[in-house]
Amino acid sequence: MRKSRTFKGKLILSFLTVTLVSIVLLGAFQIFQLYTLVKEDKEKQFQTTVFLDDYIDNYIENYQHVVEMLAFSIEPLFVERDLTSIEKQLEQIKKNYPGFINLYVGNEAGESLVFYPKLYTDGVKRENLDYSDRPYYQELKRTKQPVLSSVFHGRGGTDMILVTVAVPILNDNNDMIGYVLGAFDLNALADDIKTRIDDEKRFAIVLDQEDNVVVHPNVDTRKELVNLKDARFVQTLSQLPTKNSGDYIAVENGEEQYFTFIKNEKIGWKVWIGTPTKYLSDTYEDAIFTVLLFALLTTMLMIGVSFLFANRFEKALQNVLRYIKQYKDYTRGLNNKPTFQPSTKGTREIVELYDHFGSLIDDVEHSRNRLIKLNKDLEDRVKERTATLENKNLELKAVNKLITSVSTERDLTQFIQHCLIQITPFMEYSIHVIFQNIAVTPKEITAIEDVQQYLNSRIVGKQHMEPIQIGKNLQGFLVVDLNNSQTINTSEQEFLETFASSLAIMLENKFLFEKIRNKHAELEAILQSMSEGLMLLNKKDGIEYVNDFFQQIVFSDTNYKVLDLEDMYKRFMELFQISKEELQSFIQQDESVLKLERKEGNDKVKSYMLHSFSVFLDDLIIGKGLLLRDITKEAEIDTLKDNLISLTSHEFKTPITNIRGSVETLLREDVEWDPDFERELLVGVHEDIERIQHLVSDWMDISKIESGTMFIERNMVRGDQIIEKSIQQIPKELQNQLEITFQNKLAEPVYFYGDKIRIQQVLLNLMMNAIRYNDQVIKKIAVTLDQSATDIIISVKDNGIGIEEDHLEKIFTRFYQVDVTGTRRTGGTGLGLSICKGIMEAHHGKITVESERGKGSTFTLFFPLGEEGV
């Protein structure tokens, strides 16, 4: 028969077994936790890579958008070569976006025209440079699309490493007439990227589309242009299966690294975040070593503890066995009744065993005392539960006070303060809310710069803080100010957490409401600023929206607003002489157009185009829309063009007919003409040819002005001399009954830069008009030369027929004539004043007119003083 183990041996073995099993399970759990942590760390590294890629993409896109908007906005200035205004816009962009190293504008040949800032980094002023050899310029000229360059050494402003965005300046024909370039500060981008990596053992690498370094821990991008296409980690990436993101292990910085990467297909850049693999392996090795050491120490400790408890338990059992043997001997009459000595040491079971050996009365008394204790415990639990329910009820009331309308006009800080005031009656301690550098209490709102300084100065007692988190973002803290006698129990802790969460929800709702309200205001502003009238109808033909332009056109002379569709029908019938049936039929049609005319005072006619369209929401028609557009100017231009064609045909037909008649007369063989008569015919032919040549010159000039190709040859000219020569060019046959005077108000001769021929053309045109449009017996022209602080001023005044005020704003418009019939009688094409205006604008000057019907007109020329002034 197998010998049984002692109680002591089994107890020690049980202790060791439990200990070893616990250690194994604990070690396995710890290794699993480490594996999970490493996996989460890798995922976090990948998410950081994604975040950096998004940040770089947004950074480039933001600055590219700025350059695109700049190119669009300066196109008119570029056409006019207003380089001063362009430079001011570059200065404003540089001020608002300090991430630009420099900005410049170049012409279509790649030559720079305007730089900002004006000085090099070493303080030397820029000179115009030729960038046509830059790859980004060649790509820009080929595609006419915005181009993001690769990393390169700067030139023409800085020798730093740069990345640029070049955007074309396109004219109305989509031809590239120039470009705008902005150079990024890669140092600022690199510094921002480094601050977004929260682990010191990690590092970021960013390469451009040509594998040039944008960010690298071992490369100084301020001075070094480094290409890493041959680096082992880049080569390893190219050998991977085609994909835009992932992870792999490669050697960099002299050691093996774990890389996560993303290829940005949009801009062609690649982003890596690397972590030395030794950190991962060291983690596992440290964990295994810790588990083994813990197992060894725990085993030794448990052996000692098991021996101690086994010896004590064994002594108690031996004492009980000894009493039983003695009592057995007593029952046999072998000895006297033994005295039982209850032990005060040992386990609870041994003590209970001794008590049962004592007395049944002790058992009954013990049971009674136990029942009393249980009853008391039950009463205490009931009281505790009641107090808990009362606290919960107060907490619910406090949280319910937070449920307030987010549509109130209070701003965010006032909204938080309102919430704190609502719950103050339910709180026993002071509460501070710190939210976006603002500290809010029920009594005050304080702007803070340093949170810790505020807490040290305002929190008197102990601090308890609960985070205010909106979504996944930490937005602030709920800070409880406790005095020395106050503590926060579990229930109060749960309430503060609930309160912080409820406050975060209310703030999030406030954010969303403000966002929606701002979007609604933006949409309302856009609709109200439209240059067309807009009316929206629902499916029941009820008016949902009418913008100001529609109101001004349809209801400008009334005292009421649009109330319903019937009011609109009534007003349209009054204004445009259209029947209600026609208007209803038009509105029911889809994508239809209706031309309307409205007669106003002085027999003027205003033309409008009414468009009807359907309004969709998720492919469902939810109503109709009416768009009212003023096309009066377009109709006037069409009329002017028709008149011009008719007038020009007459102007060409008359001299051609004269020339033909003279030539046919001279070619007759049956008649011998007198030489004086032949000369007279040839002189007439010559005059008609000059008239046709003048018409062609006008057409060529207006064409050059419209295309922006009019050439101005600026030289130093003397003001009084150019006026006198212009007066001398008036034909002698027109000088009969003409009184022309020249007044020079300047004490000394004045010189300025200008095109002598073009200035004489303007002056002669004005004086010829003064003669042509003059019905006086003695035609008077007064020419004056003067100077202001900013301009050379030449004025031409006549005593002609004058111009009505309604025509003053239009006489400089091409093809426009005040009186077509009168113009036919006196000659002309209606292009002269438009050409004069174009010549003055080419000089960066202007021409103005003052006139009164029947009393004459005064035309004034302004030649600006400045870099090319006097």
ABEGO torsion letter per residue (X at the ends): XBBBBBAAAAAAAAAAAAAAAAAAAAAAAAAAAAAAAAAAAAAAAAAAAAAAAAAAAAAAAAAAAAAAAAAAAAAAAAAAGBAAAAAAAAAAAAAABAABABBBBBBAAGBBABBOBABBAAGBBBBBBBAAABAAAAAAAAAGBBBBBBBBBBBGGBABBBBBBBBBBBBAAGBBAEBBBBBBBAAAAAAAAAAABABAABBBBBBBAAGBBABBAABBAAABBBBAAABAAAAAAAABBBBABEBBBBBBGGBBBBBBBBBBAAAGBBBBBBBBAAAAAAAAAAAAAAAAAAAAAAAAAAAAAAAAAAAAAAAAAAAAAAAAAAAAAAAAGABBBBBBBBBABEBAAAAAAAAAABBAAAAAAAAAAAAAAAAAAAAAAAAAAAAAAAAAAAAAAAAAAABBBAABABBAAAAAAAAAAAAAAABABBBBBBBGGBBBBAABBBBBABAAAAAAAABABBBBBBBBBBEABBAEBBBBBBBAABBBBAAAAAAAAAAAAAAAAAAAAAAAAAAAAAAAAAAAAAAAABABBBBBBBAAGBBABBBAAAAAAAAAABABBBABAAAAAAAAAAAAGBBAAAAAAAAABBGBBBBBBBBBBGGBBBBBBBBBBBBBBGGBBAEBBBBBBBAAAAAAAAAAAAAAAAAAAAAAAAAAAAAAAAAAAAABAABBBBAAAAAAAAAAAAAAAAAAAAAAAAAAAAAAAAAGABBBBBBBBBAAAAAAAAAAABBAAAABGBBBBBBBABABBBBBBBBAAAAAAAAAAAAAAAAABBABABBBBBBBBBBBAABBBBBBBBABAEBBAAAAAAAABBGBBABAAAAAAAEEAGAAAAAAAAAAAAAGBBBBBBBBBGAEBBBBBBBBBEAABX
